[in-house]
Amino acid sequence: MVGPSGSGKDSILSGAEAALGKNDLFFFPRRDITRPAALGHEPYHSLSLEAFEDRRARGAYSLSWPAHGLWYGIPSAIESHLEDGRHVVVNVSRGVIPEVRQRLQPARIVSIQVPRETLRARLKGRERESESDIEARLERAATFHIDGPDVVRLQNDSSLEAAINTFVALLTNLNPVEENALAR
């Protein structure tokens, strides 16, 4: 899953995990983030930059990337889940999509789409960024486009329940043999 900050990725993912978490075909790994604990709305493992760099150097991540002054890592354990035919559902940066396409095929990329004013209201509601930071995020979101035959667009401009239901429907319609990874 990919989408700009404030697009609802974590909320949609949380709802999908609640709906599918007991289904053995799906795996929802926790990301490691160099963010203090309890500052985000997603469940994640908080690490110091030093601990993250050490884990990264030891090959602990299948995917890792910097964004907005933080580092994010997807544990390398996802690869055994993929080998077992499970759907791995993760929130990633669009910057790692080329690597996902190269290394973790077959993949399905769900791109969350949100109108600018809805995104602005959500970012303001988080009360984590200044006005100038919000404007910078909105400008970055305006350039947010991922294309390709492996991309599905999910419009998240109505209720959270509707977005979760759409996402769960997308996940449950994947063929575990042909499409075993879902990048977010």
JOUR-V553187 format. One record per residue. N is the residue number from 1. RES is the residue in one letter. SS is DSSP state (H for helix, E for strand, C for the rest). Layout:
BEGIN
n=N res=RES ss=SS
n=N res=RES ss=SS
END
This chain:
BEGIN
n=1 res=M ss=C
n=2 res=V ss=E
n=3 res=G ss=C
n=4 res=P ss=C
n=5 res=S ss=C
n=6 res=G ss=C
n=7 res=S ss=C
n=8 res=G ss=C
n=9 res=K ss=H
n=10 res=D ss=H
n=11 res=S ss=H
n=12 res=I ss=H
n=13 res=L ss=H
n=14 res=S ss=H
n=15 res=G ss=H
n=16 res=A ss=H
n=17 res=E ss=H
n=18 res=A ss=H
n=19 res=A ss=H
n=20 res=L ss=H
n=21 res=G ss=C
n=22 res=K ss=C
n=23 res=N ss=C
n=24 res=D ss=C
n=25 res=L ss=C
n=26 res=F ss=E
n=27 res=F ss=E
n=28 res=F ss=C
n=29 res=P ss=C
n=30 res=R ss=C
n=31 res=R ss=E
n=32 res=D ss=E
n=33 res=I ss=E
n=34 res=T ss=C
n=35 res=R ss=C
n=36 res=P ss=C
n=37 res=A ss=C
n=38 res=A ss=C
n=39 res=L ss=C
n=40 res=G ss=C
n=41 res=H ss=C
n=42 res=E ss=C
n=43 res=P ss=C
n=44 res=Y ss=E
n=45 res=H ss=E
n=46 res=S ss=E
n=47 res=L ss=C
n=48 res=S ss=C
n=49 res=L ss=H
n=50 res=E ss=H
n=51 res=A ss=H
n=52 res=F ss=H
n=53 res=E ss=H
n=54 res=D ss=H
n=55 res=R ss=H
n=56 res=R ss=H
n=57 res=A ss=H
n=58 res=R ss=C
n=59 res=G ss=C
n=60 res=A ss=C
n=61 res=Y ss=E
n=62 res=S ss=E
n=63 res=L ss=E
n=64 res=S ss=E
n=65 res=W ss=E
n=66 res=P ss=E
n=67 res=A ss=E
n=68 res=H ss=C
n=69 res=G ss=C
n=70 res=L ss=E
n=71 res=W ss=E
n=72 res=Y ss=E
n=73 res=G ss=E
n=74 res=I ss=E
n=75 res=P ss=E
n=76 res=S ss=C
n=77 res=A ss=C
n=78 res=I ss=H
n=79 res=E ss=H
n=80 res=S ss=H
n=81 res=H ss=H
n=82 res=L ss=H
n=83 res=E ss=H
n=84 res=D ss=C
n=85 res=G ss=C
n=86 res=R ss=C
n=87 res=H ss=E
n=88 res=V ss=E
n=89 res=V ss=E
n=90 res=V ss=E
n=91 res=N ss=C
n=92 res=V ss=C
n=93 res=S ss=C
n=94 res=R ss=H
n=95 res=G ss=H
n=96 res=V ss=H
n=97 res=I ss=H
n=98 res=P ss=H
n=99 res=E ss=H
n=100 res=V ss=H
n=101 res=R ss=H
n=102 res=Q ss=H
n=103 res=R ss=H
n=104 res=L ss=C
n=105 res=Q ss=C
n=106 res=P ss=C
n=107 res=A ss=E
n=108 res=R ss=E
n=109 res=I ss=E
n=110 res=V ss=E
n=111 res=S ss=E
n=112 res=I ss=E
n=113 res=Q ss=E
n=114 res=V ss=C
n=115 res=P ss=C
n=116 res=R ss=H
n=117 res=E ss=H
n=118 res=T ss=H
n=119 res=L ss=H
n=120 res=R ss=H
n=121 res=A ss=H
n=122 res=R ss=H
n=123 res=L ss=H
n=124 res=K ss=H
n=125 res=G ss=H
n=126 res=R ss=H
n=127 res=E ss=C
n=128 res=R ss=C
n=129 res=E ss=C
n=130 res=S ss=C
n=131 res=E ss=H
n=132 res=S ss=H
n=133 res=D ss=H
n=134 res=I ss=H
n=135 res=E ss=H
n=136 res=A ss=H
n=137 res=R ss=H
n=138 res=L ss=H
n=139 res=E ss=H
n=140 res=R ss=H
n=141 res=A ss=H
n=142 res=A ss=H
n=143 res=T ss=C
n=144 res=F ss=C
n=145 res=H ss=C
n=146 res=I ss=C
n=147 res=D ss=C
n=148 res=G ss=C
n=149 res=P ss=C
n=150 res=D ss=C
n=151 res=V ss=E
n=152 res=V ss=E
n=153 res=R ss=E
n=154 res=L ss=E
n=155 res=Q ss=E
n=156 res=N ss=C
n=157 res=D ss=C
n=158 res=S ss=C
n=159 res=S ss=C
n=160 res=L ss=H
n=161 res=E ss=H
n=162 res=A ss=H
n=163 res=A ss=H
n=164 res=I ss=H
n=165 res=N ss=H
n=166 res=T ss=H
n=167 res=F ss=H
n=168 res=V ss=H
n=169 res=A ss=H
n=170 res=L ss=H
n=171 res=L ss=H
n=172 res=T ss=H
n=173 res=N ss=C
n=174 res=L ss=C
n=175 res=N ss=C
n=176 res=P ss=C
n=177 res=V ss=C
n=178 res=E ss=C
n=179 res=E ss=C
n=180 res=N ss=C
n=181 res=A ss=E
n=182 res=L ss=E
n=183 res=A ss=E
n=184 res=R ss=C
END
